[in-house]
Amino acid sequence: MNWIEGKSPIAFPGLGLTIDPPEGITIGPLTINFYGVIIALGLMLAVVYGWKRSKQFGIKADDITDGVLWVVPFAIVCARAYYCIFEWEAQYATDPISVLYIWKGGLAIYGGVIGAVIGVAVYAKCKKIKLPALLDLVALGFLIGQSIGRWGNFFNREAFGAQTDWFLRMGLNLTADRKYSAEMLYYHPTFLYESLWNAAGFVLLHFVSKRRKYDGQMALGYAAWYGLGRCFI
């Protein structure tokens, strides 16, 4: 087993921390990136939460398990398509077949959310489950998965913001376009902001959901909370 070295150490001088996490491990011919492991962990915890709360939303736990098999492919395909559409000229116009090279990275969260909602709608129709109630539960799962999944960006040294000097600044030997730099540059750790924002949203909506007044309320709350956070972050 060998560690896959990261592209740069990560410093948080305001917190007195310098970390150099690996991007993954190799076991023989197998390469495991921590980005994927963390996203999978977020998905698993979201599913477990769904099992625990399903009866309160009028949904069977088995329907949550089956639904994951429907929704995940929709989410992955749409996340990839969304990313490739907006990066077409920069990355794929000269080599269209590379759109299929998903193992090299390139997924967009907006596309993933859109794909997941489409998958949920199709699944609810086929299983005759009330869509608004299912979306309520899925929305809570989204916040779990997104708050954890954002830490995959930490291991990949990506999804950071503009340069800054405030106390939570994150230092990298990378330029804004992810090229190596001879000096440490400091950025807003936007992956961290979004992770904390989504975690706070989950806690808030979790308690609100226990007194929800109508199906779809949590889904609307998710859209408002997540959209507001993305707007500022």
C-alpha positions as CSV (number, residue, x, y, z in Angstrom):
1,M,0.0,0.0,0.0
2,N,1.3,3.5,-0.9
3,W,-0.1,6.9,-0.2
4,I,-0.8,9.2,-3.1
5,E,0.9,12.5,-2.3
6,G,-1.0,15.7,-2.4
7,K,-0.1,18.6,-4.6
8,S,0.7,21.0,-1.8
9,P,0.8,21.2,2.0
10,I,-2.2,23.0,3.5
11,A,-1.6,25.7,6.2
12,F,-4.1,27.4,8.5
13,P,-1.8,30.0,10.2
14,G,-4.6,31.5,12.1
15,L,-5.2,28.2,13.8
16,G,-1.5,27.2,14.0
17,L,-2.0,24.2,11.7
18,T,0.0,22.8,8.7
19,I,-1.3,19.6,7.2
20,D,-0.1,17.6,4.2
21,P,-2.9,15.0,3.7
22,P,-2.5,12.4,0.9
23,E,-5.0,12.4,-1.9
24,G,-5.5,8.7,-1.7
25,I,-3.8,5.3,-1.5
26,T,-2.8,2.7,-4.0
27,I,-3.1,-1.0,-3.2
28,G,-1.4,-2.9,-6.0
29,P,-3.1,-1.9,-9.2
30,L,-6.0,-0.3,-7.3
31,T,-6.1,3.4,-6.7
32,I,-8.5,4.8,-4.1
33,N,-8.9,8.6,-3.9
34,F,-10.1,10.0,-0.6
35,Y,-12.4,12.3,-2.5
36,G,-14.6,9.4,-3.6
37,V,-14.3,7.7,-0.2
38,I,-15.6,10.8,1.6
39,I,-18.5,11.3,-0.9
40,A,-19.4,7.6,-0.4
41,L,-19.3,8.1,3.4
42,G,-21.6,11.1,3.1
43,L,-24.0,9.1,1.0
44,M,-24.0,6.2,3.5
45,L,-24.7,8.5,6.5
46,A,-27.6,10.2,4.5
47,V,-29.1,6.8,3.8
48,V,-28.8,5.7,7.5
49,Y,-30.6,8.9,8.5
50,G,-33.2,8.2,5.9
51,W,-33.8,4.8,7.4
52,K,-34.2,6.2,10.8
53,R,-36.7,8.9,9.8
54,S,-38.6,7.2,7.0
55,K,-41.7,6.2,9.0
56,Q,-42.2,9.8,10.1
57,F,-42.5,10.8,6.5
58,G,-44.8,8.0,5.6
59,I,-42.1,6.1,3.7
60,K,-40.8,2.5,4.1
61,A,-37.1,2.0,5.0
62,D,-36.8,-0.5,2.1
63,D,-38.0,2.2,-0.3
64,I,-35.1,4.4,0.8
65,T,-32.6,1.6,0.0
66,D,-34.2,0.8,-3.4
67,G,-34.4,4.6,-4.2
68,V,-30.6,5.0,-3.8
69,L,-30.1,2.5,-6.6
70,W,-32.3,4.7,-8.8
71,V,-31.1,8.2,-7.7
72,V,-27.3,7.8,-7.6
73,P,-26.9,7.0,-11.4
74,F,-29.1,10.0,-12.3
75,A,-27.0,12.2,-9.9
76,I,-23.7,11.1,-11.3
77,V,-24.7,11.4,-15.0
78,C,-26.1,14.9,-14.5
79,A,-23.2,16.0,-12.3
80,R,-20.8,15.0,-15.0
81,A,-22.9,16.5,-17.8
82,Y,-23.3,19.8,-16.0
83,Y,-19.6,20.1,-15.5
84,C,-18.7,19.1,-19.0
85,I,-21.1,21.5,-20.6
86,F,-19.6,24.5,-18.7
87,E,-16.1,23.3,-19.2
88,W,-16.5,22.2,-22.8
89,E,-14.3,24.8,-24.6
90,A,-11.6,24.7,-21.9
91,Q,-11.3,21.0,-21.5
92,Y,-13.3,18.8,-23.9
93,A,-13.7,20.5,-27.3
94,T,-10.5,19.2,-28.6
95,D,-10.9,15.7,-27.1
96,P,-14.7,14.9,-26.8
97,I,-14.1,11.3,-25.8
98,S,-12.5,12.5,-22.5
99,V,-16.1,13.4,-21.4
100,L,-16.3,9.7,-20.5
101,Y,-13.1,9.8,-18.3
102,I,-15.0,10.4,-15.1
103,W,-12.3,8.8,-13.0
104,K,-10.1,11.9,-13.8
105,G,-12.5,14.1,-11.9
106,G,-15.1,16.7,-13.0
107,L,-18.5,16.6,-11.2
108,A,-20.7,19.7,-10.5
109,I,-22.8,19.8,-7.4
110,Y,-25.6,21.7,-9.1
111,G,-25.9,18.9,-11.8
112,G,-25.8,16.3,-9.1
113,V,-28.7,17.9,-7.2
114,I,-30.7,18.3,-10.5
115,G,-30.1,14.7,-11.4
116,A,-31.0,13.5,-7.9
117,V,-34.3,15.4,-8.0
118,I,-35.1,13.9,-11.4
119,G,-34.2,10.4,-10.2
120,V,-36.4,10.9,-7.1
121,A,-39.3,12.1,-9.2
122,V,-39.1,9.1,-11.5
123,Y,-38.7,6.7,-8.6
124,A,-41.7,8.2,-6.7
125,K,-43.8,7.9,-9.8
126,C,-42.9,4.3,-10.3
127,K,-43.3,3.3,-6.6
128,K,-46.4,5.5,-6.0
129,I,-44.8,7.4,-3.2
130,K,-45.8,11.0,-2.4
131,L,-43.1,13.0,-4.1
132,P,-43.1,16.1,-1.8
133,A,-42.7,13.8,1.3
134,L,-39.9,11.9,-0.3
135,L,-38.2,15.2,-1.4
136,D,-38.4,16.3,2.3
137,L,-36.4,13.3,3.4
138,V,-34.0,13.5,0.5
139,A,-33.3,17.2,1.2
140,L,-32.2,16.4,4.7
141,G,-30.0,13.7,3.3
142,F,-28.5,16.2,0.8
143,L,-27.4,18.4,3.7
144,I,-25.7,15.5,5.4
145,G,-24.0,14.3,2.2
146,Q,-22.9,17.8,1.2
147,S,-21.5,18.8,4.6
148,I,-19.3,15.7,4.6
149,G,-18.6,15.5,0.9
150,R,-17.1,19.0,0.8
151,W,-14.1,17.6,2.8
152,G,-13.2,15.7,-0.4
153,N,-12.2,19.1,-1.8
154,F,-9.8,19.5,1.2
155,F,-7.9,16.4,0.2
156,N,-7.9,17.5,-3.5
157,R,-6.8,21.0,-2.7
158,E,-9.7,22.5,-4.6
159,A,-12.9,24.6,-4.2
160,F,-11.0,27.4,-2.5
161,G,-12.0,31.1,-2.9
162,A,-10.3,34.4,-3.4
163,Q,-7.1,35.4,-1.7
164,T,-7.5,36.8,1.8
165,D,-5.5,37.5,5.0
166,W,-8.3,36.9,7.5
167,F,-7.7,34.4,10.4
168,L,-9.3,31.4,8.7
169,R,-7.2,31.7,5.6
170,M,-5.9,28.6,4.0
171,G,-2.4,28.5,2.6
172,L,-1.5,26.5,-0.5
173,N,1.5,26.3,-2.9
174,L,-1.0,26.7,-5.7
175,T,-2.2,29.6,-7.8
176,A,-5.9,30.3,-8.4
177,D,-5.8,28.1,-11.5
178,R,-4.2,25.2,-9.5
179,K,-0.6,25.7,-10.9
180,Y,2.3,25.2,-8.5
181,S,3.6,28.4,-6.8
182,A,7.0,29.1,-5.4
183,E,5.4,30.7,-2.4
184,M,2.5,30.0,0.0
185,L,-0.7,31.8,-1.1
186,Y,-3.7,32.3,1.1
187,Y,-7.3,31.8,0.2
188,H,-10.8,31.6,1.7
189,P,-11.4,27.9,2.5
190,T,-14.8,28.0,0.8
191,F,-15.1,24.2,1.1
192,L,-15.0,24.6,4.9
193,Y,-17.6,27.5,4.8
194,E,-20.0,25.4,2.8
195,S,-19.5,22.3,4.9
196,L,-20.3,24.2,8.1
197,W,-23.2,26.0,6.5
198,N,-24.7,22.7,5.3
199,A,-24.2,21.1,8.7
200,A,-25.9,24.1,10.4
201,G,-28.8,23.8,7.9
202,F,-29.2,20.1,8.6
203,V,-29.4,20.6,12.4
204,L,-31.9,23.4,11.9
205,L,-34.1,21.5,9.4
206,H,-33.9,18.3,11.4
207,F,-35.6,19.9,14.3
208,V,-38.1,21.9,12.1
209,S,-39.0,18.6,10.3
210,K,-40.3,17.1,13.5
211,R,-43.1,19.8,13.4
212,R,-43.4,20.2,9.7
213,K,-46.8,21.4,8.6
214,Y,-47.0,20.0,5.0
215,D,-45.2,17.7,2.6
216,G,-42.5,19.6,0.7
217,Q,-41.7,22.1,3.5
218,M,-38.2,20.6,4.1
219,A,-37.4,20.6,0.4
220,L,-38.3,24.3,0.1
221,G,-36.3,25.0,3.3
222,Y,-33.3,23.1,1.8
223,A,-33.5,25.1,-1.5
224,A,-33.7,28.4,0.4
225,W,-30.9,27.5,2.9
226,Y,-28.5,26.0,0.4
227,G,-29.2,28.7,-2.2
228,L,-28.5,31.5,0.3
229,G,-25.3,29.9,1.3
230,R,-24.0,29.3,-2.2
231,C,-25.0,32.9,-3.1
232,F,-22.6,34.3,-0.5
233,I,-19.9,31.6,-0.4
